[in-house]
């Protein structure tokens, strides 16, 4: 089995490369996805492993681009950012799996082999949570940024009552009873992105 890993954490990537020797026939590491399409044009891996965050690059965006060129390529995300929103986006993109970096090398090899044989590997956590709509995600993100319901309404060109209805629906879906709790859950799930102050 021929595997290519793209991960900007050089120590992790090198350690995994050493660990996978003897387990798979070829394990190749790259620390930047900058030329990924060209690299894949020359090589034909059985599995492409991608990190979620690679410096200025998003693994999810990289995967989307790769699959437009190589729709049959089996992509698996290998990341410490094991969040439901990322799982959902990875599934939507057409990835074949999402594996947490805390996994053992032995288990990683087994999971990759399952994918190579046609399997799909995604965590089962939080499957009971009803997914938010795009608009609900927008409202939750804006509320997390500390603006008022009226400001959210103005920004999204909707009424304040509609904003309040969205918040009530979000609370029901997340099974919480306050906006603060909903924001915390949104952060845990990867839906809400905390922005650094400028």
Secondary structure, DSSP 4 states (H G I P E B T S, - for coil): -EEEEE-S-HHHHHHHHHHHBTTBSEEEEES--TTHHHHHHH---SEEEE-SEETTEEHHHHHHHHHHH-TT-EEEEEES---HHHHHHHHHHT-SEEEETTS-HHHHHHHHHHHHTT--B---TTTTSPPPPHHHHHHHHHHHTT--HHHHHHHHTS-HHHHHHHHHHHHHHHT-SSHHHHHHHHHHHTSS-PPPP-
